[in-house]
Amino acid sequence: ASDEVKKLAKETSEKMAKKPTDDGWCFVATACYGDYNAPEVVILRKYRDEKLLTNWFGTLFVKFYYAVSPPLARLIAKSETIRCFLRKHFLGPIVKCLEKGFGRQKDFCHRRHRSHTVGNSR
């Protein structure tokens, strides 16, 4: 199953490079950033290829994402408000964590998330 997902990821990447916004292969990050080759999208693809597709849970997530993201991406592409919100509050923070590295930054993301959700009663 892992090889099947890697093959699908490669085919999808090649297809999107040719037509990044057509025929249902426009995923959420590409829709949000408006360019398949935007630096943020490249970072997310690298994470997919180098981390997610190397384990069963990540592979399962990628399969799920490929199944549900095309209609979401089409919806997102139609609204600058949604694109801006997702870039600022969802994708942006994820990309920032990934930019600094997959190892040490993982701890930073975990601490930051916990500080905002556990015991924060202000």
C-alpha positions, 0 to 999 in steps of 0.5 A: 500500500505504501508504494501505491501511495508514493506512486500516486503522490509522484503522479499527482505532483507531475500532473499538478506541475502541468495544471496546478488548478484544474481537474480536481488535483488542486490541493489545499496548500496550492489553492491557498498559496495560488501556486504549486511551486510556492515555497510553502507548498514545496515545504509541505510536499517535502514533508509529505515525501520525506516524513508522512510517506515513510510510515503507515499512519502518514501514508493513511493520512495522505490517502485520506487527504487525497480523497477529501481535498480536491473539493475542499481546494476548489471551495478554498480557491474561490474565496480570498477570505478563506485562503487568507484565514487558512494561510494565517491560522493553519498552513502558515504555522505548520510551514513555520514549524517545518521550515526550521527542521523536522527534528528539533522543531517538533518539540517546539510545536508540541510545547507551543500547542500545549501552552495554548491549550493546557492550563491557559485560563487567562 
